[in-house]
């Protein structure tokens, strides 16, 4: 029987092939040369053409043109991302194929919505499309120019956003921009309600790419770039430092420590004996460092199964150019992703996604940049030439016989106070390597339950992530040497050496700083959609969602769980309403208070569907929306069991008997509050969006106001003073819901698209403006004067003293005695050249009671954030320009680059110091070797504006005409050059472009090539 079946199968295959050959011989092949365009006549680049039942496959070029040979009257499909697939019959006179736009479905949180019908308070960016003209290295880079409400940090000025990648809480850096299809920004209360407590301050949804039912496509991209520093801090050399340090001593009534000869010698006479080290010079740093990457994307499939694969590699160098850092300071990242969609049956779909990221970064056992900002230039000689040792000094030569020799001619320098230093550590201290591994797995099932109820579906998703990282490396001991100089007959030599430390190499690899994080996420939902009489569109969603994230050294994992119900009604595509209710739960609340209901609602009106506007030809869309909600949240509160009183012996006082045995006291840390409950985000928002002139002009805006009430805190001033003691540390004050905050603002966007001549122009603008206010604080119990009340002031308020110039002479200083004039109460003795402050309360004392509101700090993003984007496309050439601006915030010059006192390293700002000769033009107080308590404190003297406009990106892209590389394999080839962070326009440009104590900001000049096969 088996033999018969085998023979029958062979004969069947033979006759099938024979019939195919005969048919192939009889069929008439016709050449087809056609153009694919959209309904507006624009070419559709990259459209896929596939003859059904064959291996014939081609792709339209940048002009939408393609050619192939096909059997007459055979059928082939034409498909492109963002367009509906078209079935075309082959004929000799076929010249033009028109594709219609497929309303792009966007993930808006547990459901999809059409691009032109997004819910209230939602913005979306098609990053895959934007990436074609705007190469970026970070997924959210520059998106404030495309997504209203997003200011580069968060949404609507709130201090945190929940970031989800394919529905699972993940870092933005866990995916590369190459992998991302869409990014959706959920801002309004109604938009985020289904995400429960953790999403109450905005949600950013990142959706990765998926395969399409097309013939396999391979996209390859490679980039090489050069990073150049924008600006380094400027510090004084040794001679200038010594001169000004002597001046500081004189200002304090102290004798000089540096003689004129010492100052002169440190001006370059002998840099080994009299060092003047510039840690930002080319001796230690490169002019630039490289970045390069490569990525391959493979996608395709059919109606039964579709796949998308991404394999990428990135390498980034470092500016440090000596020792271990020269070779080992490189960061590398390798990632691989596979997303698979399967149609298991007519009613059942499955998806499986897996991703792995392997990262490593070479480093050294010191923080070079922090040391460069603090080490004074004259302290020690980093490298000591061996050839300057006296020939007769056998002791020193024996001492360095087994020493670390640099470049065959130097030993490491140091002093008793600087036995270890960053330069010696980079040469001889060993190296380390940061290692990180991320594994992400997501799976889901979609089921069509129309057999139970027409329009009913079920969807579930589960994600499991694991991340671990650690440092591995070698920590070597090293010796440094202090030269003792001598001079013979005018020749300077090293008479002897003093060694500090020992050269040791254990050969043992150290593993340290181990960290792990694990995330488990699950959601399941029922969806129902139906239409009654073609007018009443009804949908509903019932879901359960939860995730749990645990990490090393944190006992209590982060959890979020909620149930949600959402009902939608749309009448005749004209009026629509949405009701949402979410039941949230938090273990941070006391029993009986752990569950709460978060309701939200939105309504909308498509005015363009009304009869009085349907006749207005230039209006394509005009929609009004309004939404509101009350969301319960435990964000901004990290304590668990905070409702319980806590007693502990840690930090208590010691008591004992005469026998000397001590016992530590048990003290209270807080009282109990069983009525503690969630904070609440109460919000209303109103939105408007419009499209005009065949959607060549689009704009939209959202006005919002939200109040976060019942913010949890331990408010001591609400209770008698004896409820708390300083030592032993004790408190009976419970956590309570007291403070309230308010945010008010507007976001907007404007887009203009038009073809002028042979050039397609796109101009876009997006912006967000918001204000914040502390609406409830216990100020009346905290501050004596109303001008210091925090209530009514911005949440990011900067507080400080108001300055009134300098004390100009001894008479003004003498008058600051608390009788004739206000006397500062800051401890240090006043002198001419110190900052004078305004006595706000008239008590003749300058102290913290005279602090006033100075400005907004922009801690949640600048009050006004805006972005501009411009695209000009002519034939195969595309020019893209991106600009971003941030306005309305201030900052304090409060680090040791500006607050120079004691024996700090002197920066260039001290050149404008106060002296009797410069007292009318000085912009910096007198120099001092004391702590400078009077001068170096928060005041408007040190306040500066952070307003800036940045030319963030210019990219020029060119697609090479396929006529130049006739190939059946290579379908498209393009080149592009781009510049990042090119220009900053700001009053305080120098400060804004400097990184103090860290690696500098850089410009990136990038050259890229991309190809499609």
PERA-V171621 format. One record per backbone hydrogen bond with DSSP energy under -0.5 kcal/mol. CO is the residue of the C=O (numbers start at 1). NH is the residue of the N-H. If there is no record, write none. Layout:
co/nh
CO/NH
CO/NH
This chain:
co/nh
1/5
2/6
3/7
4/8
5/9
6/10
7/11
8/12
9/13
10/14
11/15
12/16
13/17
14/18
15/19
16/20
17/21
18/22
19/23
20/24
21/25
22/26
23/27
27/29
28/72
30/70
32/68
34/66
35/37
35/97
36/44
37/99
38/41
42/38
43/45
44/47
47/60
48/79
49/58
50/52
50/77
51/54
56/51
58/49
60/46
61/64
64/36
65/61
66/34
68/32
70/30
71/74
74/90
75/52
76/88
77/50
78/86
79/48
80/83
82/102
86/78
86/88
88/76
90/73
91/94
93/95
94/33
95/35
97/37
97/99
99/39
100/84
101/103
104/115
106/108
106/113
111/108
113/106
114/117
115/118
119/122
121/187
121/188
123/185
125/127
125/183
126/130
127/131
128/132
129/132
130/133
130/134
138/141
140/143
142/145
143/146
143/147
146/148
147/150
149/151
149/156
154/151
155/158
161/163
162/164
162/204
163/170
164/166
164/206
165/168
168/165
171/174
172/175
176/179
176/180
177/180
179/209
181/128
182/207
183/125
184/186
184/205
185/123
185/187
186/203
188/192
189/193
192/195
193/196
196/199
197/200
199/202
202/162
203/186
203/205
204/164
204/206
205/184
205/207
206/166
206/208
207/181
207/182
212/214
214/301
217/299
218/1013
219/297
220/1011
221/295
222/1009
223/293
224/1007
225/291
226/1005
227/289
228/1003
233/235
234/908
237/241
238/242
239/243
240/244
241/245
242/246
243/247
244/248
245/249
246/250
247/251
248/252
248/929
249/254
250/253
257/259
259/263
260/264
261/265
262/266
264/267
265/268
265/269
265/270
266/239
270/274
277/279
278/281
281/284
281/285
284/321
287/229
289/227
290/317
291/225
292/315
293/223
294/313
295/221
296/311
297/219
298/309
299/217
300/307
304/343
305/302
306/341
307/300
308/339
309/298
310/337
311/296
312/335
313/294
314/333
315/292
316/331
319/286
322/325
322/326
323/326
323/327
324/327
324/328
325/329
328/330
330/362
331/316
332/360
333/314
334/358
335/312
336/356
337/310
338/354
339/308
340/352
341/306
342/344
342/350
347/448
348/344
348/345
349/446
350/342
351/444
352/340
353/442
354/338
355/440
356/336
357/359
357/438
358/334
359/436
360/332
361/434
363/432
364/366
366/368
367/371
368/372
369/373
371/374
371/375
376/379
377/277
380/382
382/413
383/385
384/411
385/388
386/389
388/494
390/393
392/394
393/397
394/398
395/399
396/400
398/401
400/403
403/405
404/406
405/407
406/409
406/410
409/386
410/406
411/384
412/481
416/419
421/425
422/426
423/427
424/428
424/429
425/429
426/324
429/476
430/365
431/474
432/363
433/435
433/472
434/361
435/470
436/359
437/468
438/357
439/466
440/355
441/464
442/353
443/462
444/351
445/460
446/349
447/449
447/458
449/452
449/453
453/456
455/529
456/449
457/527
458/447
459/525
460/445
461/523
462/443
463/521
464/441
465/519
466/439
467/517
468/437
469/515
470/435
471/512
472/433
473/510
474/431
474/476
477/504
480/500
481/414
481/483
482/498
483/485
484/495
484/496
486/493
488/491
490/492
491/488
491/493
493/486
493/495
494/390
496/484
498/482
500/480
502/504
504/477
507/509
508/510
510/473
510/512
512/471
515/469
516/552
517/467
518/550
519/465
520/548
521/463
522/546
523/461
524/544
525/459
526/542
527/457
528/540
530/538
531/533
532/535
532/536
535/537
535/572
536/532
536/538
537/570
538/530
539/568
540/528
541/566
542/526
543/564
544/524
545/562
546/522
547/560
548/520
549/558
550/518
551/554
553/555
555/557
558/549
560/547
561/585
562/545
563/583
564/543
565/581
566/541
567/579
568/539
569/577
570/537
570/572
571/574
571/575
574/606
575/571
576/604
577/569
578/602
579/567
580/600
581/565
582/584
582/598
583/563
584/596
585/561
586/589
590/593
594/586
596/584
597/599
598/582
599/630
600/580
601/628
602/578
603/626
604/576
605/607
605/624
606/609
607/610
610/613
610/614
611/615
613/616
615/617
616/619
618/620
618/693
621/691
622/607
622/608
623/689
624/605
625/687
626/603
627/685
628/601
629/683
630/599
631/681
633/679
634/637
641/644
642/735
643/673
646/669
646/670
648/667
649/652
651/729
653/665
655/663
657/660
661/657
663/655
665/667
667/648
668/731
670/646
673/676
676/590
679/633
680/682
680/709
681/631
681/683
682/707
683/629
684/705
685/627
686/703
687/625
688/701
689/623
690/699
691/620
691/621
692/696
692/697
693/696
696/753
697/692
698/751
699/690
700/749
701/688
702/747
703/686
704/745
705/684
706/743
707/682
707/709
708/741
709/680
711/738
711/739
713/715
713/736
714/716
715/718
716/719
720/723
721/724
723/732
725/730
730/725
736/713
736/738
739/711
740/775
740/776
741/708
742/773
743/706
744/771
745/704
746/769
747/702
748/767
749/700
750/765
751/698
752/763
754/756
754/761
755/757
756/759
758/875
759/756
759/761
760/873
761/754
762/871
763/752
764/869
765/750
766/867
767/748
768/865
769/746
771/744
773/742
773/775
774/792
776/740
777/779
778/781
778/782
779/782
779/783
785/788
786/789
790/793
793/774
794/797
796/857
797/799
798/854
798/855
800/852
801/803
801/940
802/838
805/804
805/836
806/808
807/833
809/813
810/814
811/815
812/816
813/816
815/817
821/818
822/824
823/846
826/828
831/834
833/926
834/807
836/804
838/840
844/823
845/847
846/825
847/850
848/851
852/800
855/798
856/890
858/861
861/860
863/770
864/887
865/768
866/885
867/766
868/883
869/764
870/881
871/762
872/874
872/879
873/760
874/877
876/959
877/874
878/957
879/872
880/955
881/870
882/952
882/953
883/868
884/950
885/866
886/948
887/864
889/946
891/944
892/894
895/898
895/899
898/900
899/901
901/904
906/236
907/910
908/911
909/912
910/913
912/923
912/924
915/918
915/919
918/921
918/922
924/914
930/902
932/936
935/937
938/801
939/942
940/943
942/893
944/891
948/886
949/985
950/884
950/952
951/982
951/983
952/981
953/882
954/979
955/880
956/977
957/878
958/960
958/975
961/964
962/965
963/966
969/971
972/1012
973/960
974/1010
975/958
976/1008
977/956
978/1006
979/954
980/1004
983/951
984/986
985/949
986/989
988/992
989/993
991/994
993/1001
994/996
995/997
1001/230
1001/231
1003/228
1003/1005
1004/980
1004/1006
1005/226
1006/978
1007/224
1008/976
1009/222
1010/974
1011/220
1012/971
1012/972
